[in-house]
């Protein structure tokens, strides 16, 4: 098993150093593991002038799995947008077609007092958020900053999803729900956004193939509120890229520490990129 190891920036190399110690123990116990490192994000820009250079791309394509620390840092904020560390993260997701992001939010009893919510609200919390990762407003075209017909500068991004993109993430979410408590909440903003109205339509259609799963729908603003009000009502949540980005971070903090939770980004064959949910935390690196 070949693992591409991408330490990244900030606290990333510190996290990866400890993860490698665990992998070394497993290797000594007989698990056939081969590790090879490459830069991503700011470290890659420093070394190659690109956040996702060809050497990293080649390694990740050939590997069986990818282990990532974190990317980003304030020293890169003034770079042109295509050169910033975060663009490397978006690029690797798109390049490896890692469309399904799984983010569990589990409250371990030892951290119950670390949560900002009352123990009775979060005790026993176990949520799986399934986030579509390669579509939506993060990747939609057209996008940019330009001068409009009135001579005024404006910025624009495009939220878009194809039917096949929605169907494949729906099947992932329903499949996970079948293995848990057979409850799936699809989060959208169908009362305002045509993109998510279409999302809801496809979710309802795919649900016909999973009659054992109870499918519900919730607007994203209400979902954000309900995660704080009554988080244990959720079991599996599926949503688009931008909503999933926000809600998964919110859910992680219910557990007391975003630093304790993992994130897996998978392709259609379950090849994955594995990372902690937290960022590069340069202030404590």
N, C-alpha and C positions, 0 to 999 in steps of 0.2 A: 504494500500500500504506500503510494507516494503522496506526501502531504506538502503542499506549497505553504510556506510560513511567511507571512507578511507582517513584520512587527509594526510598521507604520510610524506614527509620531507621538509626541507627548508621553503619556503613560503607557502607550501601546507596547513598546519594547519591554517594559517592566512586567506587564501582564503576560506577554508571550514567553518571557524567560521562565516564569513559573509553570506555564502550560507545557513547555518543553520538558521540564523536569518530570511531570506526570507521564508524558509520552515516553520518556526514556525508561521509566520504571516498567511501563507496559511492554516496551521492546525487550527489556531484560527478562520479562516473564514469557516471552515467546511470540508476541504479536509482531508480525513482519511490517515494521514501519520504517520508511525512509523519509527524511525531512530535508528540504532545501529552501533556503531563504531568498527573498527578493524584496526590493523596496516598493512601497506604494504611498501615494499621497505626497506630503511635503518632503519626506525622505527621498522619494523618487525624483521630485523636482530638483532637489539639491544635487543629486547624483547624475541625472540624465536630462534635466530641463523639461520633463513631462511627468504628470502625476500617475500615469499608467503606461510606463515605457514598454517597448517590444520585449525586453528580456523577462519582465514580469508577466506579460501577456502569454508568452510561450510557455513559461513554467506552469501557470494556472490552467491553461488549456490541457496540458499533458498530465496534470496531477489528478489523483482520485478524489481529493478534497482540499479545501483551502482554509487555513487558520489565520485569522486577521486580528490584529491588536486594535488600533484606532487611527484615525487620520485627522489632521488639521492642527492649526496653531495660529496665533495672532500675527506672527511674522510673515504669513503668506496672504494676509487680507488685502494687500495692495496689488497683488498680481492680477493680470488679466484673467477674467473669469475662467476661460478654458484651461488655465494653468494651475488653478487653485486645487488644494488637496482633495476637496470634496468631489471634484470632477473625476478624480481617479476612482473613487468609490462608485459613482454612477456609471462610469465606463466599464468597470469589471462586472457589475451586475448585468449590464446590457450585453457585454461580450460573451459571458458565459450563460446568458439567458436564464438568470436566476430570478424567476418571476414570482416565486412563492416564499414569502418571508413569514416564518413562524416565531412568534414572540410570546412565550409563556409568562404569566405574572402569578407567582406562587408566594404565599406568605409562609415563611418558615417560622415555627413557634418561637425560636430564639430571637427573632427580629420583630415580634409583635409590638413591643414597646417602642420600636424605632419608627413605626408608622405614625403619621400625623393624624390619622383617624382613630376613633375609639375602637378598642379591641373587639367589641361585640359586632362592629361593622365589618371588620376585615379578617377576623379569625377564621381560618379554614379557606381563605381565598385561593382559588385555582382557576385562572382564566387562560385560554389560549386565543391570542389575536393572530388572525391570518391576514396578512397585508399583501396586496398585489404590488409588485416591486419594479416592474419594468415598463409600465405605461403611465397614464394619467398626466397631470400637468407638469411633472418633472421631466418628461421626455417629449411631450406633445409639440408638434410644429404647426404653424410658425411660432417663433418666440424671438424676443430681442428688445432692443431699445432703438428708437428711430425718431425722425421728425415727421409729424403728420401733415396733412394737406393744409392745415392752418399755420404751419410753421412752428408748432409747439412740440417739444420733446415728449414722447410717451413710451411707456414700457408695456409689453404684452406677453402673456403666456397662454398656451392653449390646452384646455382639459379635453382629452379624447380617449375613448376606449373602443376597440373593435369587439365584435361579438365573440370571436374565438378567444380573445384575451380574458374576457369575463367568464366564459364557460370553463376554461381550464383552471382558473383560481377557485371557481365555485366547486368543481369536483374535488379539489384538494380540501377545501373547507368542509364539505359534506362528508368526505372520507374520514377526516379527523373527528367530526361530530359523531360518526357511527362508532368510533372506538372509545368515546367518552360517554356523555350523558344524553346524546341524541338531541341536543338543543343547539340551534344555530341562529345567531342574530346578524342580519345583514345591515350594515350602517351606510346610509346614503344621505343625499339632500335632494330627494326626488321632487320636492315641492318647488324647487327653485332652478335646479340644474338639469338640463336635458340629458347630459352624460350620465348622471346617476339615476335618472328616471329609466333610462335604457338599462343600466346596471340592475335595477330592481326587477325589471321585466325578465331579464335573462335568469336571474336568481330564482324567480318563481317557476320558470320553465324547467330549469335543472332540478329543482326540488321534486318534480314528478318522478325522477329516477331514484329518489331516496324517501319513500313514503314513511319510513320509521323515524325520520328526523323532523322535529318540530321547528319550522322556519318562521322567524319573526323579523320585523323590519323596524328600524329606528333612525330618525334624523340625527345627523352627527352632533348638532348642538345639544340635543336631549341626551345622546349617548355620553357626551362629556360630563353632563350634569349627573346622570345616573351612575357613572363610575365612582363618583364621590358620594352620592346619596345612598346607593344600595348596590355595591359592586358584585355581591355574590349572586345577584339575579342572572349574571352572565356565565355561560360555559365556554362556547366557542363564538368568536366574533369575526366576521369577514368584512373587509372594506377595501377601498381603493388606496392608492399610494400615499396621497397627501393626508387623507383622514387617518390612515393607519399609522403614519409617522407620528402624528400628534397624539392619538389615543393610546398607542402602545407605550409612549413615554409617560403619559399620565397614569396608566395602569401600573407601570413598573414602580412608580413612587408610592403607590398604595402599600407596597410590600416593605417599605422602610428604606430601601436602597436600590437605586438603579444599577449600582455596581455589582449586585449579586445575581443579575438575571442574564440569561443567554439569548442569542439570536441566531437562527439558522435560515439561510437563503438557498432555496433548492431549485434545480432545473427539472425538466420533465422526467429525467431518469433518476432523480433523487441525489444527484451529485450536488454537494453543498459547500457553501462558504459559511464558516462558523466564527462568531465573534461575540464579545460582550456587548450588551445594549448601550453602555455608556460611551461617551466621547473620549477625546484625547486628554482632557483634564490637564492642560499645560500648567495650571497654577499649582498643582501638587505633584507634577511629574518629577 
